Amino acid sequence: MQAVVDSNYLFRDMVIGWPGSVHDARILSNSHLYRLGNEGKLFVGNLSENINGTLVNPLILGDPAYPLLPWLMKPYQHSPDITASHKYFNYRLSRARMTVENTFGRWKGRFRRFLKKVDMNVTNVCITVAASCILHYLCEISHEEIVDEWLIDVHASAAADNDEYLVQDLLVTPDSSDIRDALTDYFMSDGEANMGCGGS
């Protein structure tokens, strides 16, 4: 499953049914979300902000497996000569993306079947995953309790299955690089003023 979540641990978009062996970027490029993003129809209304002279629209945050797009931010690639500002941007992005990890953790905590390989036919898997995401949504908006032990089990399972892929930026436009650079400059000025710089 590939999903977009919000800050309240709610699934806002899901793509279900692709084999686990398919790269994240390929799943994204075949999704309705991707088409909407590239057509500028992902977010309704004029929500853009001028950040350091660059117009920035609302963004989806992704990990290194995704392409850098004007509506999809990803970290700078790690390298021996990565700059302090790029490292700090990656730190801030990683902090923001913790909501994604927490959402999946809460979902798997509630529906523990997904902590392990799901042994059923593809059609039933798709239906089961979709139904569980809807039930998770209902649990979250109803403020149903999440038990800490459930989350501990989820984190233990994730540690054994942490497989991250790097992909070269696909379809990188000057706009997407400019947006990331503007955010980097903004975070650096904010970080230096309030927190000090150089997140690890």
C-alpha positions in Angstrom: 0.0 0.0 0.0 1.1 3.5 -0.8 -0.7 6.3 1.1 -0.8 10.0 1.9 -1.6 10.8 5.5 -2.3 14.1 7.3 -1.2 15.4 10.7 -4.1 13.7 12.5 -3.0 10.2 11.5 -5.7 9.9 8.9 -5.2 8.2 5.5 -6.1 10.8 2.8 -5.1 8.8 -0.3 -4.3 5.2 -0.8 -3.0 3.0 -3.7 -3.6 -0.7 -3.0 -2.8 -3.7 -5.1 0.7 -3.3 -6.4 3.2 -6.1 -5.6 5.7 -5.2 -2.9 8.5 -5.7 -5.4 7.4 -2.6 -7.5 9.4 0.5 -6.8 7.5 3.3 -4.9 8.2 5.8 -7.7 6.6 3.6 -10.3 3.5 3.2 -8.1 3.3 6.9 -7.7 3.7 7.7 -11.4 0.7 5.4 -12.2 -1.6 7.0 -9.5 -4.4 9.4 -9.7 -2.6 11.5 -7.1 0.4 11.9 -9.5 -1.9 13.2 -12.3 -3.6 15.6 -10.0 -0.3 16.9 -8.7 1.2 17.4 -12.1 -2.0 19.2 -13.3 -1.9 21.5 -10.3 -5.2 20.2 -9.0 -4.0 18.5 -5.8 -5.0 21.2 -3.4 -8.1 23.4 -3.8 -7.8 27.2 -3.6 -4.9 29.6 -3.6 -2.8 28.3 -0.7 0.6 29.4 -2.0 3.1 31.2 0.2 6.1 33.4 -0.9 9.1 32.0 0.8 12.4 33.8 0.2 11.1 35.0 -3.2 9.8 31.6 -4.3 6.1 30.8 -4.6 5.5 27.5 -2.6 2.3 25.6 -2.8 1.2 23.0 -0.2 3.5 20.0 -0.4 3.4 16.3 0.2 6.5 15.0 2.0 8.2 11.9 0.6 11.2 9.7 1.4 14.3 9.3 -0.9 12.5 6.7 -3.0 10.3 9.4 -4.6 11.0 11.9 -7.3 11.4 15.6 -6.4 8.5 17.5 -7.8 7.0 21.0 -7.2 4.3 19.3 -5.0 6.4 16.5 -3.6 9.4 17.2 -1.4 12.1 14.7 -0.7 15.4 15.0 1.2 18.7 15.9 -0.4 20.8 12.8 -1.2 23.3 11.9 1.5 26.9 12.2 0.4 30.3 12.7 2.1 30.2 16.4 1.0 26.6 17.2 2.0 26.3 20.8 3.2 25.2 21.8 6.7 22.1 23.5 5.2 21.1 20.4 3.2 21.7 18.2 6.3 19.5 20.5 8.3 16.7 20.5 5.7 16.8 16.7 5.8 16.5 16.8 9.6 13.5 19.0 9.4 11.9 16.9 6.7 12.5 13.7 8.7 10.9 15.3 11.8 7.8 16.2 9.8 7.6 12.8 8.2 7.4 11.1 11.6 3.6 11.6 11.4 3.7 9.1 8.4 5.5 6.5 10.4 3.3 7.0 13.4 0.1 6.7 11.2 1.3 3.4 9.8 2.3 2.3 13.3 -1.1 3.1 14.7 -2.9 1.3 11.8 -0.7 -1.8 12.1 -1.2 -1.7 15.9 -4.9 -1.8 15.5 -4.8 -4.4 12.6 -2.0 -6.7 13.7 -2.6 -9.0 10.7 -0.4 -6.5 8.7 2.6 -7.0 11.0 3.4 -10.2 9.0 3.0 -11.5 5.5 -0.7 -11.6 4.7 -1.6 -15.0 3.3 -4.7 -14.5 1.1 -5.4 -13.9 -2.6 -4.8 -10.5 -4.0 -8.4 -9.4 -4.3 -9.1 -10.2 -0.7 -5.9 -8.5 0.4 -7.0 -5.3 -1.4 -10.4 -5.4 0.2 -9.1 -6.2 3.6 -6.5 -3.4 3.5 -9.0 -0.8 2.3 -11.5 -1.8 4.9 -8.9 -1.6 7.7 -7.9 1.9 6.6 -11.5 3.0 6.7 -11.9 1.5 10.2 -8.6 3.1 11.3 -10.0 6.5 10.0 -13.1 6.0 12.1 -11.1 5.0 15.1 -9.0 8.1 14.8 -11.8 10.6 14.3 -13.6 9.0 17.3 -10.4 9.3 19.4 -10.4 5.6 20.1 -7.5 4.6 22.5 -4.3 3.2 21.0 -2.5 0.8 23.4 1.3 1.5 23.8 2.1 -2.2 23.6 0.6 -2.3 20.1 3.0 0.4 19.0 6.1 -1.3 20.6 5.3 -4.5 18.6 5.0 -2.5 15.4 8.3 -0.7 15.9 10.0 -4.1 16.6 8.5 -5.5 13.4 9.5 -2.4 11.3 13.1 -2.6 12.5 13.5 -6.1 11.0 12.0 -4.9 7.7 13.6 -1.5 7.1 14.6 -1.6 3.4 15.0 1.9 2.0 15.7 2.5 -1.7 17.4 5.5 -3.3 16.3 6.6 -6.7 17.7 9.3 -9.0 15.3 12.3 -9.2 12.9 11.7 -12.0 11.3 14.6 -13.8 13.1 17.1 -11.6 12.1 20.6 -12.7 13.9 23.9 -11.8 10.8 24.8 -9.9 11.1 21.8 -7.6 14.8 22.4 -6.9 14.1 26.1 -6.3 11.3 25.3 -3.9 13.5 22.9 -1.9 16.3 25.5 -1.8 14.0 28.2 -0.7 12.7 26.0 2.1 16.3 25.1 3.1 17.2 28.8 3.3 14.1 29.5 5.4 14.8 26.6 7.8 18.4 27.7 8.2 17.4 31.3 9.1 14.7 30.0 11.4 17.0 27.4 12.9 19.8 29.7 13.5 17.5 32.2 15.2 15.6 29.7 17.4 17.4 26.4 17.7 20.9 26.6 16.5 22.0 24.9 13.3 23.3 21.5 12.2 20.8 18.8 12.9 22.3 15.4 12.7 
